[in-house]
Amino acid sequence: METKIMMLMLLFAMVMPLLLERPVQKIVSQKLQALGMNRLNYRGDTVLTACGLILVCSATLSVLVLEVLLLLTGATPEIFLHGFLLMAGMSAMAYWGWRDDRASDPEAKGFRGHFGMLWRERRVTSGIWKLIGGSSTAICISLFLSDSLWTWAVSFGLLALSPNIINLVDLRPARAIKVFWFLISLAGAGSLWTVEVTAGVANWIFLIPVILASILMFTHDAGGRMMLGDTGANALGFVVGYSFVMGTPTYVQVSMLVVFIFMQVAAEFYSFSRVIERVSWLQRLDEWGRTADADQEKNQTGSSGLV
């Protein structure tokens, strides 16, 4: 990709989320209010959920603009495909999360809870549908990103598990966004060893709108005014998995897949929130960015015990 085109894409990648944030937030918030998307958070306060839809709409529209620029400048089909797969996968994962936000089953938690309900009551919960839809999305996307059965298996594992990993930690204000930033930073560090530098740089240009949209969402989430919901957590999780698949060597992908599997299994037996509360430096990081009112209310009421 020529330097001029790269700089133009970089400019649009940084400007578009800033221009879209306010109008998209206003429109989506009104729609969510009209649909009654209010839920109790961990403190028992009523908060608008599924607001990750704001982030998804802003990032998707920004990537779409970048795709149009690529078509107009005659970029290689491979780079165009990378942007399209990111946009399609993020939107699909957000949709499956949206279904869960709309028709949640609060009595079922974790894989054991959802599969247990399926076994005992022969009822397919929203979590099961999310698992089916998310896995199907990961299968389809990974087919375009792999050139062997081994790389397909690794890609599928990352794309399927990463949305649930972000969803697992989305139990306190802004925690999911912070974990997203951390994992994206790891992917960025791992991309330093990427062989195809041009494709790697182009891929990160597609990721910039998502990162900026998450930064703009941070204050709303940390302030306890909005919740990402499964809609936002699934979308951010997919972006994490996609960034590792597209930007890091196979051994880094395998390492992260092992970490994700370990976290998924551990979450069935341990509460991440309780672990964070017992480790002082993790607790400080977890509380960073939250409003003083939210912290004060937390100290007065304590944790609700949701995990």
PyMOL commands that set and color helices and strands:
alter all, ss='L'
color gray80, all
select helices_A, chain A and resi 3-34+52-73+77-102+110-121+126-145+149-169+175-193+197-222+229-247+250-267+272-278+280-287+292-301
alter helices_A, ss='H'
color red, helices_A
select strands_A, chain A and resi 38-40+46-48
alter strands_A, ss='S'
color yellow, strands_A
deselect
rebuild
show_as cartoon
